[in-house]
Amino acid sequence: MTDKLDSSCLPEGYQCVLYDDFQSDGVDRDKWDFRLDTSKVCHCDAECVGVAKGACLKISLLDMKDLAARRRLTTTDINTEQPEACDESPVGGNCPFAGGGIVTKQAFKHGYFEMRARMWCEKGWHQAFWLTTSHDLRAPASGPRQEIDIVETRSGHKSMTWNLHRWMPRPHEKIIGKCIHPTPDLSKDFHTWGLLWTDSELVWYFDGQETGRVDLTAVPIAAADWTPQYVWVTAISLETTYKDIDTKKLPGCMEVAYVKIYQKQT
């Protein structure tokens, strides 16, 4: 296996099964659903997710007053879709902030997963490209569950992490993870994150360079327990990050140029 890899030089036999460069007039609902769960500090809302025409996917990072104002506008600077009807009643309880993301309608087992994105610069937000067994965190999947974080990064910090979690069967265990520091300024330019997942290993890449690998025969997840995974792209605040948010510097946004998924054809 090479220590350099991206979607332009995959091993033989891999074919693209999902590609979205977000050039259409809105989020492609044949490919994606919205993240819509709510925590104590962040309400995930479809209104925060849109496509800037001819540019990229934008996940807006807002305080709740900004979200309410957006709902009152008849036009915005990005084209958003919100099929889940919303009225003017309060949402998210007493959540101070709003974010969100997208999740694939289809789950995938094994393959190569790649995202090119630019992160938000100001502190307080958690931005991620990740895989997990559940399609909706409001109703987690039953049975064995895993999570593979291709990248997690806290805005305003020159660092990023990748991780592997086993959520079920209990107890939850973060099996392995790596923090990479320092990184380039992830808010200045677009960068590429990739994951190659085979039946024997996971290999992580950043801008085509390997950043880590895991032998799956050596981790405490039974081969039969591995599930197909939904692909998530998200930007939210967390209980461990939200106190760093300067509301005077909002709104912010995470920008995503594309997501590509490849699988090996048999």
Steps between C-alpha positions, in 0.01 A plus 500: 500500500639842406543779756370744238145476371208706375210447262723561196717194569291233668591132481367312200134403508356795691204678341322816609158426654422850632635834384363840591677827422200703617462691175122464483242747631457320831592197706439186291227326697550179302843471666472682832285553805555774758635464850211604728580398858524746790738510797516730801713749309429450128188457290563335162277652235459462125484880476871502585591289196500630146679515168660819377419490129795375298724493807468252787295366788481741792413400856418820685597548863247724674366614829129434539410863430671470160303182429170669585591795276581270209159340527335838468684589180346420164840481327850425623850511358505120474232272365373280783246223505296406806237238420455444873240772563589760761283771647602797711473311829821459700718203407781330682371591845748743655781414259723802446633395158401334173695298247439179312617288212415229253492120516483256211174321434702186422734312732831364375723216616865526393626744240686827465340816640624850419399858583655831400406785731597825666433533873369799696771710665351624829502289817215298642382274217550129431524408132519141380493249215406164647328165461263329740245220511207731580319712242329723759645567845150558636437128447833312515518172312446184700766233526875550452605858424831653400628848417796585278607865519688589183563845640382696802626852555426781742480833322773748577756231588777368276425138580280211388425147611391166357337230713338159510216439751298196596163618635322167524529245646570689820709633653577781258869502417714742305720230356765720345548859396767745402530876545708669231657831605593737361309500172483769235234765557197292401290816453734669252484248214306190398652168607424135424430222750471135401443156651567161341296229673563137403404178675841499672593861573414868520741756352459877548631767262539879506577678174601165355746409779437214740442609860424165658378143458334233710513123461136396539594146595656645817211717626222390742227496235390160375511463123131411499414817695624747240205681345448713190563865586322823412722790398464826694628854440421720801578827677359548852584641842572263789470535876882495506537775238204738503632731773779605262254635241509876448149583377623829354695296244198301383369384262772265392505208261671178404544473121506165320620479139412134449441157649604185311440137588658206317449128543695205365306315235494121518 
